[in-house]
């Protein structure tokens, strides 16, 4: 039953998130908001809505480490799988304008996140710091984008705007249905994940790092695979970097404002550093404006598999230790 809850929750989150984004973009367009601002705010927040709702639900239901595991695990999966797997289909190009600059911002956000994690927990103070930096990033992105004119290629934000309904009533219905679906889907996913953690004797943090993180990264993975097939790999790499920034600053920022999220010792020793190392793998490709080919993609996937094997082994060891005690 727990597995059915997890699958049903993930399916609901994917569709509800899509409905919310389409409805919200339509309403924003009708309100006369520019495409640029919609791309930077409505679409960015909307596509991160599943992770955000899961994080808040996890804190409210007494499983806060699952929320932390989801953010860290999603960022690891985003780089190693969402970039690695499509690279086996077509080279993932890293030549888009501002990609290198945004990567540096992502690495800075990762360093800030790790620094705050060493305080032992994410509370309101840490959440406020993360949200302030998110606001600065959005302001900076908006100012930078206004100075760039769309020339040979489409502007980054233009490509992120999905097809939207023409009817105001339909748009409002999509937003309402999306919000309701997100709430139900997150509840199902969290309850199922906690049940699985209990039945296997592993921590909620491990389930968050693996099952939940992989599930909430599926939309980005599907988008990247489609982009690779169509030859739009710059968009996929850009989406990964943007998603990771929002995960660290936005999702964890809001979640820790709702309730305190403790940081387990295992995160400080291993998982946060795996997240940083994964992010740094993109540096040579963005700095040299080169492509992530099949060899590099295969290495990324191997790195992710090794990390999952490590997590499963550490979870088994913890379960055996628990049985002895």
C-alpha positions in Angstrom: 0.0 0.0 0.0 2.9 2.4 0.8 4.3 1.9 -2.7 0.9 2.6 -4.2 0.8 5.8 -2.1 4.2 6.9 -3.3 3.5 6.3 -7.0 0.0 7.9 -6.8 1.6 10.9 -5.0 4.3 11.3 -7.6 1.8 11.1 -10.5 -0.4 13.7 -8.8 2.5 16.0 -8.1 3.7 15.9 -11.7 0.3 16.6 -13.2 -0.8 19.1 -10.5 2.5 21.0 -10.9 1.9 21.3 -14.7 -1.7 22.4 -14.2 -0.6 25.1 -11.7 2.1 26.5 -14.0 -0.1 26.7 -17.0 -3.0 28.3 -15.1 -0.8 30.7 -13.3 1.1 31.8 -16.4 -2.2 32.4 -18.2 -3.5 34.5 -15.3 -0.2 36.4 -15.2 -0.3 37.1 -18.9 -3.9 38.4 -18.6 -2.8 40.7 -15.8 -0.3 42.3 -18.2 2.9 40.9 -16.5 5.8 40.6 -18.9 7.1 37.3 -20.2 10.4 37.9 -18.5 9.0 38.3 -15.0 6.7 35.3 -15.6 9.7 33.2 -16.6 11.8 34.3 -13.6 9.0 33.9 -11.0 5.8 32.1 -11.9 7.4 29.3 -14.0 10.4 28.9 -11.7 8.3 28.7 -8.6 5.6 26.6 -10.3 8.0 23.9 -11.5 9.5 23.7 -8.0 6.0 23.5 -6.4 6.0 19.7 -6.0 9.3 19.8 -4.0 8.1 22.8 -2.0 4.8 21.2 -1.0 6.5 17.9 -0.2 9.0 19.7 2.1 6.3 21.7 3.9 4.1 18.5 4.3 7.1 16.6 5.6 7.8 19.2 8.3 4.1 19.4 9.3 3.8 15.6 9.6 6.9 15.2 11.8 9.4 14.0 9.2 11.6 17.1 8.6 14.7 15.2 7.6 12.8 13.8 4.6 12.4 17.4 3.4 16.2 18.0 3.8 16.9 14.7 2.0 14.6 15.7 -0.8 16.4 19.0 -1.5 20.0 17.5 -1.3 19.0 14.3 -3.1 17.2 16.2 -5.9 20.2 18.5 -6.5 22.5 15.4 -6.7 20.1 13.6 -9.1 19.6 16.8 -11.2 23.3 17.0 -12.1 24.3 13.3 -12.2 21.1 11.9 -13.8 19.4 14.8 -15.5 22.6 15.8 -17.3 24.3 12.4 -17.4 21.5 10.3 -18.9 20.5 12.6 -21.8 24.3 12.9 -22.6 24.2 9.3 -23.7 21.6 10.3 -26.4 23.2 13.6 -27.5 26.0 15.8 -26.2 24.8 18.2 -23.6 26.1 21.6 -24.7 27.1 24.2 -22.2 27.4 27.3 -24.4 24.2 29.2 -23.6 24.7 32.8 -22.5 24.9 33.4 -18.8 25.2 29.7 -18.1 28.7 29.9 -16.5 27.6 32.9 -14.4 24.5 31.0 -13.1 26.6 28.0 -12.4 28.8 30.2 -10.1 25.7 31.4 -8.4 24.6 27.8 -7.9 27.9 26.9 -6.4 27.8 30.0 -4.1 24.2 29.0 -3.0 25.5 25.4 -2.3 28.4 26.8 -0.2 26.0 29.0 1.7 23.6 26.0 2.3 26.5 23.9 3.6 27.6 26.7 5.9 24.2 27.1 7.4 23.7 23.3 7.7 26.7 23.3 10.1 24.6 25.3 12.6 22.9 21.9 13.3 19.5 22.8 11.8 17.6 25.0 9.4 15.3 27.3 11.4 13.6 30.6 10.8 16.9 32.5 10.9 18.6 30.2 8.3 15.4 30.2 6.2 15.3 34.0 6.1 18.9 34.2 5.0 18.2 31.7 2.2 15.1 33.7 1.1 17.0 37.0 1.1 19.6 35.5 -1.2 16.8 34.1 -3.4 15.4 37.6 -3.7 18.8 39.0 -4.6 19.2 36.3 -7.3 15.8 37.0 -8.8 16.5 40.7 -8.8 19.9 40.2 -10.4 18.5 37.8 -13.0 15.7 40.3 -13.9 18.1 43.2 -14.3 20.6 41.1 -16.4 17.8 39.8 -18.6 16.5 43.3 -19.4 19.9 44.3 -20.7 20.1 41.4 -23.0 18.2 41.6 -26.3 16.9 38.5 -28.1 19.0 38.0 -31.2 19.8 34.8 -33.1 18.4 32.5 -30.4 15.3 32.7 -28.3 15.7 34.3 -24.9 16.1 31.8 -22.1 12.9 32.8 -20.4 10.9 32.8 -23.6 11.6 29.1 -24.0 10.4 28.3 -20.5 6.8 29.7 -21.0 4.4 26.7 -21.6 1.3 26.7 -23.7 -1.5 28.3 -21.7 -5.3 28.2 -21.8 -7.2 31.1 -23.5 -10.1 31.0 -21.0 -9.8 32.9 -17.7 -12.2 30.4 -16.1 -10.2 27.5 -17.3 -6.9 29.1 -16.1 -8.4 29.7 -12.6 -9.7 26.1 -12.6 -6.2 24.8 -13.4 -4.6 26.8 -10.6 -7.2 25.6 -8.1 -7.0 22.0 -9.3 -3.2 22.2 -9.3 -3.0 23.5 -5.7 -5.5 20.8 -4.5 -3.6 18.1 -6.4 -0.2 19.2 -5.0 -1.6 19.0 -1.5 -3.1 15.6 -1.9 -0.1 14.3 -3.9 2.5 15.5 -1.3 0.5 14.0 1.5 0.3 10.6 -0.2 4.0 10.7 -1.1 5.2 11.7 2.4 3.0 9.1 4.1 4.0 6.3 1.8 7.7 7.3 2.1 7.6 7.3 5.9 5.8 3.9 5.9 8.5 2.4 3.6 11.3 3.9 5.8 9.7 2.3 8.9 9.2 -1.1 7.2 12.8 -1.3 6.1 14.2 0.2 9.2 16.0 3.0 7.4 15.8 6.7 8.2 13.5 9.2 6.6 16.6 11.1 5.5 17.7 8.2 3.3 14.3 7.8 1.8 14.3 11.5 1.0 17.7 11.3 -0.6 16.7 8.4 -2.8 13.1 7.5 -3.5 11.5 11.0 -2.9 14.4 12.9 -4.5 14.4 10.7 -7.6 10.6 11.0 -7.9 10.5 14.8 -7.6 13.4 15.0 -10.2 11.5 13.0 -12.8 9.9 16.1 -14.5 13.4 17.7 -15.0 14.7 14.3 -16.3 11.9 13.9 -18.8 12.4 17.5 -19.9 16.1 16.9 -20.4 15.6 13.7 -22.3 13.2 15.4 -24.7 15.6 18.3 -25.1 18.4 15.9 -25.9 16.3 14.2 -28.6 15.3 17.5 -30.1 18.8 19.0 -29.9 18.0 21.7 -27.3 20.5 20.6 -24.7 21.4 24.2 -23.5 17.9 24.5 -22.2 18.2 21.3 -20.2 21.5 22.3 -18.5 20.1 25.7 -17.8 17.0 24.2 -16.2 19.2 22.0 -14.0 21.2 25.0 -12.7 18.0 27.1 -12.1 16.2 24.2 -10.4 19.1 23.6 -8.0 19.3 27.3 -7.1 15.6 27.3 -6.3 15.8 24.0 -4.3 18.5 25.4 -2.1 17.3 28.9 -1.6 13.6 28.8 -2.2 12.4 25.3 -1.1 14.6 25.0 2.0 14.1 28.7 2.8 10.3 28.4 2.9 10.3 24.9 4.5 12.5 26.1 7.4 10.2 29.1 8.0 7.3 26.6 8.5 9.2 24.4 11.0 12.8 23.6 12.2 14.6 21.0 10.0 17.5 19.2 11.9 20.6 18.3 10.0 21.7 14.7 10.7 25.5 14.0 11.2 25.5 11.8 8.0 24.6 14.9 5.9 27.5 16.9 7.4 29.9 14.1 6.8 28.9 12.8 3.4 25.7 13.9 1.6 26.3 17.7 1.5 29.8 17.1 0.1 28.5 14.7 -2.6 26.1 17.5 -3.6 28.9 20.0 -3.8 31.2 17.6 -5.7 28.3 16.8 -8.2 27.8 20.5 -8.8 31.5 21.1 -9.4 31.5 18.5 -12.1 29.8 21.1 -14.4 32.6 23.7 -13.9 35.0 22.5 -16.6 32.2 22.1 -19.2 30.8 25.5 -18.6 34.2 27.2 -18.3 35.5 25.7 -21.5 32.0 26.0 -23.1 32.3 22.4 -24.2 29.9 19.4 -24.4 29.1 16.7 -21.8 29.5 13.7 -24.1 28.8 10.0 -23.7 32.0 9.3 -21.6 31.3 12.1 -19.2 27.6 11.2 -19.0 28.5 7.6 -18.3 30.8 8.6 -15.5 28.1 10.8 -13.9 25.7 7.9 -14.0 28.3 5.6 -12.4 29.0 8.2 -9.7 25.2 8.3 -8.9 24.9 4.5 -8.8 27.9 4.4 -6.5 26.3 6.9 -4.2 23.0 5.0 -4.1 24.9 1.8 -3.3 26.7 3.6 -0.5 23.3 4.9 0.9 21.8 1.4 0.7 24.8 -0.1 2.5 24.8 2.5 5.2 21.0 2.1 5.7 21.5 -1.7 6.1 24.2 -1.1 8.6 22.0 1.3 10.6 19.2 -1.2 10.5 21.4 -4.0 11.8 22.8 -1.8 14.6 19.2 -0.9 15.5 18.3 -4.6 15.8 21.3 -5.2 18.1 20.2 -2.5 20.4 
